[in-house]
Amino acid sequence: MKSFSMYLSESKNLHMEHIEDSVFNEGAKGVSDAVNFLKSVVDMLRGNSKSGVDITVKWDGAPAIFCGNDPENGKFFVATKSLFNKTPKVNYTHDDIRVNHSGGLADRLHVALNHLPKLGFDGIIQGDMMFMNDDLGTETINGEPHITFTPNTITYAVPKDSDLAKKIERARIGIVFHTKYTGKSIADLSASFGVSVSGFKNTPDVWYDDAYLKDVSGSATLTNKEVANVDKLIKRINTLLVSNRSFLNQLNKNKSIIDEIKIYINANVRQGVSTGNIRGFVAYMDKKLQSQVDKLKSEAGKKRKQEQKDKIMSFIAQNGAKIDKAFKLHALLGEAKIVLVRKFEKIKSIGTFIKSGDGFEVTAPEGYVAIDRYGTKALKLVDRLEFSRQNFTAAKNWVKG
């Protein structure tokens, strides 16, 4: 297992990638891994408890909270992502929080330090804060009063007369845990996905859960038609992979082009398009590179930048058909993913909404994560057009870690 510092440099604090982006992130191996994940998810949704993956829900909370006992001194601490700064910010006491943090973030850490030790768990874990008691509101949705909280983009709503609402109203803090860490010191912690809260102590001061998807209703079972659809998509993916394996590995080594492809795809998502194609990518690159040429004042500078542009555009032109196949692989993986996401959306323990004017519109959870059974690799299963695009443009008013 990699040390956390390696994850931090390579994956931006266990940053998870969309399953379809495996085409560009890891080349041919990435596509093969993505297919294996899809197969395992299908296996799970057909009722096989021995499937090779677990599914967690991406709760839309903020800020990220790290907590547990320091392996070197045994003291309980709370922290944000600054736990992994070159000079770590570790908060064992309220005085530490006052020194290291300020404003709303400090307020949340004070509450976390007061109440999270009551859970009595071992090790170090990470979660997303969903609410403090002061964040809770009451809204009428579809004619029924609900307890609501909006930690980030999504508003979570629970019928006010439910047992769950009563637990949430009593709690001083709400948090969902999803990642665990092991190591002999904070400096060499290793991370793995997935946390089970089954052994945590109960306290009315903390509403907590783990992120594992729980299909208590049995409603998320694929039909034979849906299985056949995903199988057909996987077959098309494997056929394209065979003919494009060598180029995908070559392309994966060209980080500058890969970075531009992913920026181009995200720009498309903002416009309501989930993937790309070679024609659109050529237009995007030509416009971007030409703007870099045009903004230079000296002729020598323009000439050098034009030569760089010509070299890049020549590579793209020479490999246009192969790059387009990579986009097709990206689209097929995305199409298979959506079949599974739609099935997961049938499972909800808490209502999820987006504020719209004076009311609320029903929305799906932020997304889902497929985790291998070793907890070392995870891929996001997110409907990018329905949520990620909203997240790109949402007002960032929440408290960050």
N, C-alpha and C positions, 0 to 999 in steps of 0.2 A: 504494500500500500504506500502511496506517495505521502511525503510529509506535507503538512498544510502550507508551508512556505512555497512548495512547488505548485500546489493547486492555486495559490494566490497569484503567482506569476503567470501561470499558464491559463488559468480558468477564472481569474478575477473573483476570488472568494467562492469557490465552488459554483461559479456561474454555469447554469445549465443551458444547453443549446437546443433549439427546435430539432425534432427528429429528422425533418426533411433537409435541414442544413448540414446533416452528416455528409451529404454529397460533396460539399465544399470544404468542410472542416477536416475530414480524414480520408478523402479520396475513396478508392474502391473498398477498403476495409470499413470505412464509415458506412457505406451503402449496405454492405453485408451485415454489419452490426445492427443497423436500423431494421433490416428485414428480419433478423432474428428476434429483435424486440417486438416487432409487429406480430410475428408468429406466436411468440410467447403470450402476448396480450390476448390474441384470438383464442389460444388454448385456455387461458384463464377464464375468458368470457363464455367458454363452452362448458365450464364447470369443473375444470381440472385443477384441483388444489395444489398439484405438484408443478404447476407452471413455473417457468424460470424467472418470473418477474413479480414484483409487487407494484401496486398503483397507489400513489398518493395524490391528494388534492392540493393544488396551489392556492392556499388561502392568501387573500390580498391584504396582508397586514403590514404595519410599520410602527415603530422601527424594528429592525432585527435585534434580538436580545440574546446574548451569550451568558450562560450562568452555570454554576457548579462549584465544586471544590478544587482549589488549586492543588495539583498533584505534588507540588513541592512543600507547601506549608499546611495543607489541609483546610485552609480558610475558604469559606463560601464567598463568591464574588459575583457581580453582574458587570456586563460590559456591552459595548456596541462593536461594530466592525473594527473600531480603533484598538481592540484587543490585539490585533495583528499588525499594528504600526511598528515601525522600527523602534520607537520607544512606546511600548504598550501602555494603554490606559486601562488599568485593572482596578475595579472599585470594590474593596473589601468593606469599606465603611461609608457612611453618609458624608464624612469630611472628604473622602476621596472623590466622591461624585461632585461635590462643590468645587473642588480644585480642577477636575478634568472636564466638566461639562457645564452647560448653562441652559437657561430657558426651559421650554417644554420638554426637551430631551432629558434634562436633569430631573424634572418632575417625575417623569416616567421611570427613570432608573431608581429614584428614591422609593417609589411604590414597589418596584420589582424587588429591591433589596429587602424591604420589609416583609414581603409575603412569599416569594418563591422558595426560600429555604424550608418552608412548611411542607413542601411536597416530598421531601426526604428521598430524593433520587440519588443515584451514584453517578460519578463521572461528570463530564461537561457536555452540555447540550445547547442547541440553538433553536430559537423559535421566533415567530412573528407576533408582536403584540397586537391584539385585536381591539382592546379598549381598556381604559380606566373607568371607574364608576362614573366620573363626571362626564365622560363622553357619551353615555347612554341617552337616547332620546325616545320619544313616543310618537309614532306616526300612524295614521289610519291608511291602510292599504287594502284595496278592494272591500272597503266598508268594515274592516276589522282592525282594532288597535294592535299595534306591534311594538315591541322593544327593538330599537335600531341602533346600529353603530356603523360608522364609516371610517375605518382606519386608513384607507387609501382611495382607490377609485370606486370600488364596489361598496354598496350599502347592504349590510346583513340585517335581516329582519326575522324576529321570532314572535309568534302570536302571544300577546301579553298574558293570556290566561293559561299558558302551558307551563309544565314543570320546568322545562328548560329555561324559559324566561325568568322564572322565579330564582333559579340558580344564578343566572347572569346578573339579575338585579342585586342579589346579595353580595356578589363578588366585588372585590376592590380592583381586580385586574383580570383580564382575559388574555390567554396566550395559546398558540398552537405550535407544538414542537415538531421538528422535521429532520434535524441533523445532529449527529453525535460525534464526539472527539475523544481520542485516546492518546496518551503519551506520558512521558515522565516529567515533562515541564510544559508550560504554555508555549515556549519557543519551538518545541518539536511536535506539536499536536498533529495527529493525522485525522482526517475527516472521513466519515462515511454517511451515506444517506439513510434516513429511516430511524425513527425513534418510537418505541412502544411505551405508552404511559400506564400500562396495565398494573405495574407495581408501585405507582406513585400513591402517596398518602392523600386522603381527601381532606380538604379544608374549605369552608364556605367562603374564604377570602379570595380564592383563586378558581376561576373557571378555566379549565385546561382540556386539551385534547391532543392526540397525535394526528398526523395528516393522512393516515392510511384510509383509503376508500373503503367504506363499509357498506356492502350491498345487503342490508338486513331484509329488504323486501324481495330480493331475488329478481328485481326488474331489469337488471343489466345482463341479459343473456342474448347472445347473438342468434339470429334465426339462420336457418340453412342458406337462405338467399343472401344474407349479409356475409356469411362465411365464404360463400362462393364468389361474391363480389371482391372481397379482400384477397382471396386466393388468386383471382384473375389479375388483380393489380400487381401482386407480388410476382407472378409469372412474367408480366411485362417488364417489371423492374429488373428481374434477373436476366432476361434476354438482352435488355439495353446494357446492363452491367458487363456482360460477356464481351460485347463488341466495343466497349469504351473503357475497359479496365485500365489499360496502359496509359491512356491519356488522362484519366482522372487522377492517377498517381502523379503524373507530370504536372498537371494543373495545380494540385495540392501543394507543390513545392514553390509555386509562384505566389507568395503571400500578398504582394501588392495587388495582383489581379483578384485574388480571392476576397481581399478586404473590399475592393470596389464592387464585386458582385454582390456581396452581402449588404453593402450600403444601398445599391441599386434595388435589391429585393425589398429592403425596409422602406425605401421611398415608394415603391409600388404598393406596399401594404397601406401606407398612409392614403393612397389614392384608391383603395378598395380592390387591389389586384394582388392575389396571394403569391405569385411567383413571377418569372420573367421569361424572356426569350432573347435570342441573339440579336434580332433587329432592334429591340428596345435597348439592349445593353450597348450596342454600337453607338446608337444615338446619344445615350447617356454619357458614355466615355468621350465621344467626340466633343460634345458641348462642354464638359468639365475641363478637358485638357486644353481646348481652345481658349477658354476663359483664362487659364493660367498663362498661356502665351500672350494674350492680348493685354493683360494687366502690367506686363513688363515694359519698361521705357526704353532701355538700350537695345539696339539692333543685335548686339552680340548675345545679350540675354535672351531675346526673342528667338534667335537662331538655335541656341542650345536647347531651349524648352521645346521648340518645334521638332528638333531632332529626337528628343525624348518621346514626344507625342507620336511621331511617325513610327518609332520602334514599337511602341505599345500597340498602336492601331494595326501595325503589320502583323504582330503576333495574333491579335484577335481575328484579323481577316483570314490568315492562313489556317486557323483552327476553328473557324466559325461553326462549321457543321458539328464538330465534336463538342464545342461549348454548348451548342443548342441541345445536344443529347443530354448534357449535364442538367440543363434547365428542365428537360422533360423528366429526368429521374427525380428531380426536386418536386415537380408537380405531381408525379405519381405517388411518391411517398406522402405528400400532403393530402392527396385524395384518399389514400388508405387510412391515414391518421384520422381524418374527419369522420369516417364511418365509426371508428371506435370512440371518438370524442362524443358523438351524438348519443351513443349508448350510455356512456358514463354520465351524461347530463340528466339521465332519468333518476339518478340517485342524488338526493339532497337532504341533509340533516337540518340545514338552516336556509331560509329563503335568501336569494341574492338578487339585488336590484341596482339599477343605475338611476340616479336622480335625473329627472327630465322636467324642466320647468318647475311647476308647482307639485308635480306628482312623481311617480316611480314607474319605471319600465322593468319588467322581468328580464334578467340576464342570466347567463350561465356563470358558474365559477370561473375564476381567472384561467384555469386550465388544469392539467393533470401531469404527473411525472411517472414515467416507467423506470423502475429501479431494478437492477439485477439483484439476485438473491444474496450477493456478497456485499451489496451496498456501496460498491466502488464506482459504478457508472450509472448515470441517469440521463434520460432524454425527455424534453418537454413535449407534451401533446396539447397544443393550444390552438384554438380557432383564431388565427391571427387577424382575420378580418373583423371578427365580432368583439374581440377584447384588446389585442395588442394595438390595433389602430387607435382605439379609444385611449389607451394608455399613453401613446405617443403624444396625444393632443390634450390630455386632461390637465387641468390646473393643478400644479404641485403644491398643495396647501398643507400636506400632512407633515408630521414630525419624522425626520429621518434619523437613522443611526449613523 
